[in-house]
């Protein structure tokens, strides 16, 4: 039994998601900011386009995993 001053478990899950995304957003922005020079320069090197695609795929996978796993249970 939860104390009466605590929000419901569903509200706590939603709050957890908001906090998780809020805390991890700066880290993701820093990672993307550091990847921008690589994404600008890599296409001019041999097989650089493939490496740039791998970087973008990794960032996309990370963000989708973060948002999917932080979703509250129905």
CORWOUR-V121683 format. One record per backbone hydrogen bond with DSSP energy under -0.5 kcal/mol. NH is the residue of the N-H (numbers start at 1). CO is the residue of the C=O. If there is no record, write none. Layout:
{{NH & CO} {NH & CO}}
//
This chain:
{{6 & 3} {12 & 8} {13 & 9} {14 & 10} {15 & 11} {16 & 12} {17 & 13} {18 & 14} {19 & 15} {20 & 16} {21 & 17} {22 & 18} {23 & 19} {24 & 20} {25 & 21} {26 & 22} {28 & 24} {29 & 25} {30 & 26} {31 & 27} {32 & 28} {33 & 29} {34 & 30} {35 & 31} {36 & 32} {37 & 33} {38 & 34} {39 & 35} {40 & 36} {41 & 37} {42 & 38} {44 & 41} {45 & 42} {48 & 45} {51 & 47} {52 & 48} {53 & 49} {54 & 50} {55 & 51} {56 & 52} {57 & 53} {58 & 54} {59 & 55} {60 & 56} {61 & 57} {62 & 58} {63 & 59} {64 & 60} {65 & 61} {66 & 62} {67 & 63} {68 & 64} {69 & 65} {70 & 66} {71 & 68}}
//
